[in-house]
Amino acid sequence: MKKLLFLLLITSAIISHKPASAQAKHTFALGDTQFLLDGKPFQMISGEMHYPRVPREAWRARMKMAKAMGLNTIGTYVFWNLHEPEKGKFDFTGGNDVAEFVKIAQQEGLWVILRPSPYVCAEWEFGGYPYWLQNEKGLIVRSKEAQYLAEYKKYILAVGKQLAPLQINHGGNILMVQIENEYGSYSDDKEYLKINEQMFREAGFDGLLYTCDPAPDLVKGHLPGMLPAVNGLDNPKKVKQLINANHGGKGPYYIAEWYPAWFDWWGTKHHTVPSEQYSGHLDSVLAAGISINMYMFHGGTTRGFMNGANYNDKNPYEPQISSYDYDAPLDEAGNATPKFMAFRNVIEKHLPPGVKLPPVPAAKSSMAISNIKLSQSATILKGLPTPKTSLRPLTFEELNQAYGFVLYRTTLTVNRSAFLKLTDLRDYAVIMVNGKTVGTLHRRLTQDSIALKLPAGKVQLDILVENLGRINFGKYLLQNKKGITNKVTFGGHEVLNWKMYSLPFKNISTFDFADYHINTTSPQVKKGTFTLDKVADTYLDMRKWGKGMIWINGHNLGRYWSIGPQQTLYVPAEWLKKGANNITVLELLKPEMTTISAIDKPILNMLQ
């Protein structure tokens, strides 16, 4: 009888399509072995999906796909650096409208697991922290340091205003709220975790709170008395043993992050895992009554400058790619994959006899576009903004710049050959002498020096530095400043007297465009228009290009880089229109390129 009630509740959550206004208030609590929805056993079958990685116009369609696979819950982080990009300036509009994301989930009959910890990891720039925290002298993230707690509190109070009213005990669909995020992998300060809980309560999160950590770190990262959830473990016996040992000998049991695949970074092959390696594990977890959140159900795309990076003492700097396909059940464009169908079949086995899931929506249409002409060009060396001057180079943070590029300029009169060295370059530099590119330096390849032969007379030295993404995991969170973060030397002598031009690329219309190809080797911005008589998803083919970023109709699609594995940039149909469409390309390495094409399938596993 107990199992029948549990299955009926899953079925009800899957097939319900009541609008938010019609949803009644519910209770959600912890039982000894199961979660209790309105006092009855309930199993969460959840999938992670992040609102900024999906066009707002497509949120509802992705929710319908979640229902069709058999999910009854969606998990999402909340990203501090999106919502407070500059100190004291909050933004919950447009694609940042996380409350609307949650409401759409409710309208589609889905519950939500909310993860608004100020630190999210998530292969996201600085792990979700806003860059400006590094300008607060003495501030230490993930600690009891006073400045950090003060800024953290302002943030979580702002989030609470948006989302606390949407908790299940207030008539919404947020079942649980996570405090911190894999904190045991970072430290073990229980007093700090208690402060987290107190701030969440003050922000209005008065329902069920929990922590989550990888199995080896759960002891360090959970707060006694609060439900601990485990990441990366799917053996039912071991899950129950671990939770019981840290939760008074009882459950319920929740796998907060179950990984059906993995993410990618530049210069490394695309990670894929066959569904057969995971279907059996999903089956055993569901059969054991354990709740689960697959990370990711749908990854989408990390657009703009928001990708993070990994770095530790054993591995070099590894910036992540723009595609967050993740080899997830839904691909980058939101279409069902073989993994989707395999997991759907497993979930369907656990429904009551005769109950069927909604039909799987048809795959979205896609198209190719040939020979888009980029008829206008601008060199980044002209039409520059007013510079800041300094004896020594200033970092992005010292320039109050979050993302993008900084052009460092100085004048030399040395007339000799020597090595130019950028100490602690972060992260990628294009070196130009008298306006011509002479080489590049990569932090990911641990490069910091280049041999230069400078001509006689005054020489203009330009160094264009790109922030490739701040570290999002590990002990180096506190060493995340960008640009030339130390000093520049030529032939062993320090180079002084710099001008710094901020190029955040927030407004790409400020460049001085000409109606022809500019014959220069320096990085260029190019733009053009193309006309469509229909709209569909498409993928810009960047295999012949070098390195840069692309905007379509004002939307920043993210980065491309010929080293791969990603060779295409996904263009959602929702961001295209019938008639004229605008395209702008920032190209760092191959300014001679003037045409671009799009294909109907992604290329995510091609290294050069």
N, C-alpha and C positions, 0 to 999 in steps of 0.2 A: 504493500500500500504506500509506504514511504517513497519507494522508487517511482511509483506511478505518479504521485503528486509532483515529484521533482521533474519528471519528464513532461508533465502537462504544463508546468511553469515555464520550461524552456520553450515549448511549443508556443505558448501564449506570447512570450517575448519576441519570438521570431516572426509571427504572423500579424502582430498588432500594428496598425497604421493610424492610430488615433492622433489627431492634431494636438499640439502642446496644450491648447486651451481646454481640451477635454480630458487631460490626464488627471487622475485623482492623486492625492497624497498617499505615499506608501511609507513603509518602514523597512529598513535594511540593517541587519544586525549579525553578530557572530554567533553561530551555534557551536557545539562541541566538535563537529566534523564538517558541517556545511554552513555556507552563508544562508541567512534566513530573510527572504523577501516576504513581507507581511506575515512573518511567523512561520513560513513554510520553506523547505529546502530549495535552494536555487544555485545553479552552477553557471558561472560566467564563462562564455565562450567568446573571447574578445580578440580583437585585432588592432594593432597600433597603426594610426594614420595621423599625420601632422598637418594641421590646417594651412600653414604657410608653404607647404610643399605641394599643395594642390590648388589650382585656380579656384577662387571663391565660386565662380560660376559652375564648377564641377563638383562641389561638395556633395550635393544631393545625389548625383549619379553614382558617386563612389559609395555612399551609404547604401544605395540600392544593391550594389554589388556585394557589399558586406552581408546584407540580408540573404542574398541568393546563395552565398557560400555556407550559410547557417550560423553566422555570428549573431549574438544577441547584445553585444557590447562593443564599444569603440574606446580605445585608449589614446590619449594625446598629452604631450607635454605642453606647457605654456612657456614662451620664450621671452625672458626679461629684455634682451637687447632689441627685440622687435617693438616691445611695448613702451620702453623708456630709452629711446635711442640717444637722447641727450638728457642730462640730469634735470629732473623735474618736469620733463615734457613727455606726457603719456599719449599713446596712440592705440586706440582699440577700434579703428575704422577700417573699412575696405577688407582687404585680405587679412588684417589683424583682428577682425571682429570674432574673437573666439566664442563669445556668448552666442552669436548667431550660429556658429558651427555646432555648438551643443544643442541649440534649439532645433536645428534641422535634424540632428540625430534623433531627438525625441519624436519629431513629426514622422520619422521613418521607422519608429518602433524600436529604437536602439537605446540601451543604457550607455553611460559614459563613465570611464575611469579617468579622473583628472590628476595630472602630474605637474603642479605649478611650482615645484621646487625652484629656487633661484638658479640652481645648477642642474643642467639637464644632460650634459654630455652630447648624445644624439648626433655625433659627427657634425656638430653645429659650431659656428664661429665662437671661440672663447667659452665653449660649453654653455652658451646662452647668456653669459654675463655681458653687460654693456661695456664697451671699451673704456669709458670715462672713469670707471672704478679705479683704473690704474693711475689716474691723475690725483686721486685722494691720497696724500702722503701718509704712509704708514698703514693704509687699509690692507687687510688680509682676508681674502675670501675664505668661506667655509670655516669660520672661526668665531670666537667670542669677541673679537676686536670691535671696539665701540662704533667706529665709523661704518664698518661693514654692516653691523646689525641695524644701525640707523637707516641706511639706504635700503637694506633688505626689507625692513619693516614698512617703509613707504611703498615699496613695490608690492608686497603681498597684500597690503591694505587696498591698493588700487585694484589688484586682481580680485580681491574679495568683493568689492563693489560690483564687479562685472558678473561674477560666477557663483558667489555664495547663495544667492536667491534661487539658483538652478539645482541645488542639492535635492535629493529625493525626499528628505523630510520637510522640504518647502514646496513640494509639488513638482519639482523638476526631475531630471533623469540622471544626475550625477550620483553614482552609488557610493564611491569612495574617493578620498583625496590623499595623495602621497606626499609625505614630507621628506625633504632632502632627496637624494638620489644616489644609490650605491655609495653611501657615505663610508661604509666599512672598507671600501677599497682605497679610501683616502686617509681616514683617521678613525678614532674610537672614543671621542669626547661625548659622553652621555649627557653632560650638562648642556652642551651645545645643541644636541638633539631635543632636549627638553625645551630650550628656548624656541626652537623651531615650532614645536607643538603649541606653545603659548601664543606665538605670533599668528599662527594659523587660526587658532580659536578666536583671537581678537579680531581677525579679518572676517569672521563670520562663518568659518568652516567648522560647523558644530555637529557634523555627522561623523561617520566612521573614517578615521585616519589610519594610515599604515606606512611601513617602510619597506624598501626592497633592496636586496644585495645579492651578488653572486654567492653561491654556496660557501666557498672558503672564507668569505668575509662577513657572513651574516651575523655572526656573534658580535663582531665589532660595530656593525652598522644599525642594529635594531635597538629600539627604545623599550626597555622592559615594561610590560603591561600593554604595549601596542602590538597589533598584529604584524608579524614579520612575514614578508613575501620573499620568494627566492627567484633568482635569475639564472638561466642557463642550465637548469637541472630538470630532467623529465622522467626520471625513474620514480614511479609512484611510491615505492617503499622508502626510498631515500628521502624524497620530499616530505613524507609524513614524519619520518624519524627526525629530520632536521627541524621542522616546525614544532613538533611536540617538545623537543629538547629546549626550545627557546620561547615557548608560549604556554607554559604550565601544563604540559602533557596533553594538549589538545590542539585542534585546528581552529577555524577551517584552513584549507590548504589552497594556496594561490601561487601559481607560477607567473610572476609579473612580467618576465621577458623570456619568451621561448623563441629560439633563433632558427627559422627554417633555412637561412642562408646568411649572407654577410655583405658588408659594404666594400667599396672600392676606393683606391687612391691612385694618383697619377703615377704612371710608369710601372704598374703592376697589373697582371691579368685580371679580368672580370671574374668575380667569385660566384660560382654556382654550385648548388647541391641538389641532386635528384630527389624528387618527392618521395621515392621509395625508401630513402634513408630516414624519413621522418613520419610517414603515415602511420606506421606501426606504433611509434611512440605517442602520437596524438591519440590513437585508438586506446592505448592502455591508460593514458592520463584521464580521458573522458570516462572510461569504464570504471575508474577508481573514484569518480565523483569529484576530482580535483578541478578547480577553476584555472583557466589559462588565458594568457594574453600573448598572441604571436607577434613578435617584433622582427620584421614588419609584416602586416597584412598588405599594406600598400605604401611604398616608399615615396613615389613621386619624384620631384626634382628640387634640389637645393639651389634656388635661383640667386641671382645677384652675387654678392660677395659673402654669402652666409655659410659657406662650407668651412668646416673646422680642419684640424690636422692632428696627427699623432706624433709623439716624439718621446723617446726615453733614452736611457743610457746605452741601450743595446742597439737600437734602430735609429736610422737617420730621420730627419724631418719628413713627414709623409702627409702632404696636403691631399684632402679628399676631392673627388671629382664632383661635377655638378649633378650628374645623374644619381639619383638615390633609388634606382631600380631595385637593388637589394636581392635580386632573384626572388622577389616576393610573389605570393599568390596572384596579386594584381600587378601587371607590369607598369612601367613608368607612365604610360598613357591611360591606365585604368582598365585594361582589358584582362579577361580571365586567361590564365596560363594553365598548362597541364597540372601544375602544383595546386592551383585553385580547384580544379575538378577532382583531384585526388583527395584533398582535404574535405571538400564538400561531401564526397562519398563516405568518408569516415564519419563526419558529423551526422549525416543522414541516418547512419546505422543506429544512432543513439536517440532517435526520435520514436515516439509511440507508433505502433503499427498503423499503417494507412496514412500517416501524416507526411506530406510532401513539402519540400522547400519551394520558394518561389522560383520560377524559371530564370535561368541565367540570361541577363540582357545580352543582346548581340554585340559583337565587337564593334568598336567605333570605326568609321571609315577613315582611311588615310589616303594621301595622295603624294605624287611627286610634282615638283616645280622645277623647270629647267631654266638655266641661264638668266638669273636675276642680275641685272646690270647695276653696278655701283658707280654711278656717273659723277658723283661729287666726292672730293677728297679734301682733307685738311691735315696738315702736319701738327703734331702736338706741341712742336717747338715754337709755334706762332700763336698769337692771341692768348698768351698765358695770363693768368690772374696776377694780381699784385703779390709779389713775393714777400716772405719774411726773411730777414737776414740774421746771421749768427756767425760767430767765429768758428764754431764747430757744427756739424750736422745736427739737426733736431729730429726727434722721432715723430711718428704720426701723432702720438699722444700729446707731445709738446706742441704740436701744431693744431691740437683739438680736432683731429681728423680720425674718423673711425676706420674707413675702408678705402679701397681704391689704390691710387698711385700718388707718389710724390716725386717731383722732378728736382733733383739737387744740381745746382750749377755753380761753377767757380771758374776762375781764369788762371792758367799756368803759363810761365815763361821759362821753360827749362831746357828745351832743345836737346833731348836725349832719350834713350830707350831705358826702360826700367819696369818694374812690376808695380801696378796699381793694386792696392790691397784695401778691401772693405772689411774691417773687423766687425764681426757679429752682424753680418747682413741678414736682414729679415724682410723679404724672403727671396726675391728674384730681381735681378738688375739688368737693364739694357745700358751698355756703356757707349756713349757717343763722343766723338772728337770733331769739333767744328761742324756739328750738325749731321755727321755720318756715323752710323752704327759700326762699331769695331769689335763687338763681342758681347757676351752675356755671362752672368754668374748665377748659379743655382744653389740655394741653401740645401735643397734635397740631395744634391750631389756633393755636399760639403765643400763647395767651391767658394773661395773668397779673394782670389788674386787673378790678374790677367796681365800679360806682357803688352806694353804699349810703346810705340815709337812716336814721339811727339815732334812735330816740325818746329822750325825756328819761329820766333815771334810769339805774340800772344795767342794762346790756344784756349778755346772755350770747351770745357769739360762738362758734359751733361750725364747724369746718372739717373735713369728712370727706375724707381723702385716700386715693386708691386707687393702688397700685402696678400699673400696666398692663403691666408686663413690662420687664425690664432689656435693654439693648441687647446683641445677640448677635453683632455683626460690626463690625469696623473699629477705628479708633483710639480711640473713646470707650468701649471696654471698661473703662478705668480711671476713668471718670466716670459711675458707675452707681448712686450712692446714691439712696435714695427718700424721699418725703415732702416736707415743706417744708425744702428743703436750704439755704436762706439766711435770709431774714428776712421779716417781715410789717410793712407800714406802712399807716397810715390817715391820709389827708390829708397824706402826706409824713413823718409821725412814726412811729417804730418802735413796734410793739405788743409789750409784754413780759409776763412772768409767765404762763406757759402750763402747762396740764395736758395730758398725752398719754395716751390710752387705746388700748392695743394691741388690735386686732380682727383676728387672723390667720384667723379662721373655720376653725380646725381642729376645734372642737367646737361644732356649731350648736344644741346642746340647752341652752345656758347662758342663753338669752334668756328674759325674763319674758313668756310667751305668754298672751294672753287669748282667750276663746272668742267673739270678735266682731271686727268691723273697727274699728280704732282711727282716729278722725277726726283725722289730722294730716298735714301735708305733708312731714314729715321722712322719710328712708329707713326702710323697714320690712323685717322678716323675716316671711314668711308660711308657714304649713305646712298640710298636709291629708293625707288618705288617699284612695286610689281602689282599687277592687276589680276584679280581672281573672279571667276564667274561662279565659283562654289567654294565653300569652306570645309575643311577636314583637317585632321591631325596631319602633321608632316614633320620631317626630321632634316634639319640643315646639315648638309654633307661637308665636313670641314677637313677631309683627308688631304686636300692640296694646300691648305692654309697652314699657318705656323702656330700662333698663340694669341689669344685675345678674348674678347667678349662680344655678345650680340644683343641688340635690342630690336624687338618687333612691335611696332605701334606703341612705343614707349615702355614696353615690358622688358625688363632685363632677364634674358633667358639663362644667363650663367656663363661659365668659362668654357673655352675649348683649348686644346693643346695637342699638337700632333703626336706627342709621345704616347698618347693613349692611356688606358684602353678605350676610353670613350672617344668616338670619332664623329658623332652626330650630336646636335642639340635639338631637343624635343620642342616643337611649337604646338601648343594646344589649339585645337579648332576654335575654342572660346575666345582666343586672342586675335583671331583673323577676322576679316570682313570681306564681303563681296565688294568688288571695286578696287580702289587704290589702297595699298598697304605700304607702310614705311619700314625700312630696314636700315639699321646703323651697325657698323662693324668697327671695333677697335682691333687693329692688327699690329702686333709688336715686331714681328720678324720677317714677314713677306709683304711689304707695302706695294709690291708690283701687282698683287692680285686685284682684279676688278670685277670678277663675276663669281657668283655663288649659286649652287643648286640645292634642291631638297629632294629627298627620297622618301619612299613610303614605309620604310622599316628602319629601326635603330641599328647602329653599329656600336656595340659596347665592349667588344673584346678584340681589339686590334692594336697591338703595340708596334711602335716604330723605333 
